[in-house]
Amino acid sequence: MAAGGRGVADPLSPAGVPCAFSPLNQAYFALASADGQLRVWETANNRLHQEYVPSAHLSGTCTCLAWAPARAPSQESPQRKKRKSEAIGPSNQIDLLALGTAVGSILLYSTVKGELHSKLISGGHDNKVNCIQWHQDNGCLYSCSDDKHIVEWNTQTCKVKCKWKGDNSSVSSLCISPDGKMLLSAGRTIKLWVLETKEIYRHFTGHATPVSSLVFTTVRPPSESQPFDGVTGLYFLSGAVHDRLLNVWQVRSENKEKNAVMSFTVTDEPVYIDLTLSENKEEPVKLAVVCKDGQVHLFEHILNGYCKKPLTSNCTIQIVTPGKGKKSTPKPIPILAAGFCSDKMSLLLVYGNWFQPTIERVALSSKEPHMCLVRDISNCWAPKVETAITKVRTPVMNSEAKVLVPGVPGHHAAIKPPSQTEEVESKRKLGENEISIEERLGALDIDTKKEKDDLPQTNSFPVLLTQGLESNDFEMLNKVLQTRNLNLIKRTVLRMPLHAVIPLLQELTKRLQGHPNSAVLMVQWLKCVLTVHASYLSTLPDLVPQLGTLYQLMESRVKTFQKLSHLHGKLILLITQVTASEKSKGMTCPEQKAKLVYEEESSEEESDDEIEKDSDDNWDEDEEDKESEKDEDVDEEEEEEEEDAEEKDEENGEDRDVASEKELNGDSDLDPENESEEE
């Protein structure tokens, strides 16, 4: 059983192209390419068996396909069946191939007749068909669509047998139980339906994104003690868009457990799944998962209950081209599909291009955890693709050639004035001497100097940037990326198309590894791109491998930043100290006139000063003695005055004169000059 990818119409559509192996010995491989054409390849000799182009292959491209089961009864009349059996033999019952389209119709293509058998339209879907499943017993066909409905078709009458709403959002995947009584459907949540009553039997949590594949992994329950009702105890697998985990669910008797019991981890979104069914509890399930990155992961595990940790692959298969020369590196070749052979020990790999794929049978080895197959497919499909799809050849561009794009502002070629060409033409008309080659070239010469001086206009920067990234024109990119105007950088990044964001980041990563002067400008561009287009970048599932080089570059630069900061600080301290010391040495005292000058005297003057100091000390002592004497004289005068008062008026006149004389003569003893002379 296999689940193939569908055409990419929106970001939540599964990756890959619709493809599937035929159920009988995988003799054929059907692939619906992106241009809406169906091609059927023979797996034995890698030869194109049939090719079918629907009438509306451009408007109604194929979104999914499914082979009719090998044992299904024929959908035509008994006479037709007899003729076909006579034509292709009784053993080969591969007949119909169902194709779902983007407009809601379903085509039934007959691989025996090599033409369209019938078309299922009336009463069906109104929107894109996401998945088709054949019933293995009654020949009915089940389909789901973006119109939220599930339709059961009667392929004999080409009419709708039953139609019911499967989910509140679009239904993206279907799977029929091994006994044919139950149907799994999934949008984001997974539901198990009873086909007879169209009622929900169980609910499962599902995934955060639309489920792209559903497939049962076991036929019998692990415990055979309880009676088996056809579905209880069985395991089934689910994979979703942009999800790197494949969840395994178990249908339990009680309706309590809704979560996955285990999961398998892969490197990218699964685009094709094939497995070998486990028929008893001791037989492991072998799983082959083709991822969007072109690798195949092989798992082998016995499903026996709950497992907490996600299981990793036992083996990884990758195909690369041989490197031509010593410098060239091998390039990976994408694997489109992988299917187990009937012996379960070998694998059919479909790789290369969807138009001319290569189909190879590879033996599996359980001892090797990684298989890298070197294959050269350049001679297989490149010429055929060129002649079949387009006759336009891309010219080989010389590195020195310059491309001028007309109609873009700033790209006009300034031609010299027409006076020179008129002179050349007049020479031809007048029949003068033969014009030299130099004059002819001069007439057609392009003024390169003026072109260099003419800077591109600001409104043409997004156009120049996009064209430079597509043509890898170094000069054109330099004109845009060397600008230092931050507003111009922001306007350019805002107006550039989204598909040029990743190429611009890769170009900035290359330039960041160059000269530091250019790296300063590139950091401004990088900051603006990451801030403006952060929401778009967060939606890319393969952003990590695409920007891995930039992340490693930034991490390596940041690691040395702390050491450089310490060194920068120490150097600043040293430089400041050195400059300060140099300034102090080179400073000169300004010339100023002193307001006060003190000169030291000789030794003789010092001795005189000492003498003066001694005399000053003595002067202080004399003053103290004089004050004491004054006090004594005042007391004596008071006593004399009392005596004089007692005396009568006889001696008034004489006593007063005597007292005044005493005062005058007596006070002379207290004169400091006389005292100093006596000393």
Buried (B, 14 or more C-beta within 10 A) or exposed (E): BBBBBBBBEEEBBBBBBBBBBBBBBBBBBBBBBEEBBBBBBBBEEBEEBBEBEBEEBEEBBBBBBBBBBBEBBBBBEEEBBEEBBEEBEEEBBBBBBBBBBBBBBBBBBBBBBEEBBBBBBEEBBEBBBBBBBBBBBBBBBBBBBBBBBBBBBBBBEBEBBEBEEBBEEBBBBBBBBBBBBBBBBBBBBBBBBBBEEBEEBBEBBBBEBBBBBBBBBBBBBBEEEEEEEBBBBBBBBBBBBBBBBBBBBBBBEEEEBBEBBBBBBBBBBBBBBBBBBBEEBEBEBBBBBBBBBBBBBBBBBEBBEEBEEBBEBBBBBBBBBEEEEEEEEEEBBBBBBBBBBEEEEEBBBBBBBBBBBBBBEBEBEEEEEEBEBEBEBEEBBEEEBEEEEEEEEEEEEEEEEEEEEEEBEBBEEEBBEEEBBEEBEEBEEEEEEEBEEEEEEEBEEEBEEEBEEEEBEBEBBBBBBBBBBEEEBEEBBEBBBEBEEEEEBBBBBEEBEEEBBBBBBBBBBEBBEEEEEBBEBBEBBBBBBBEBBEEEBEEBBEBEEBBEBBEEBBEEEEEEEEEEEEEEEEEEEEEEEEEEEEEEEEEEEEEEEEEEEEEEEEEEEEEEEEEEEEEEEEEEEEEEEEEEEEEEBEEEBEEBEEEBEEEEEEEEEEBEEEBEEBEEEEEEEBEEEEBEEEE
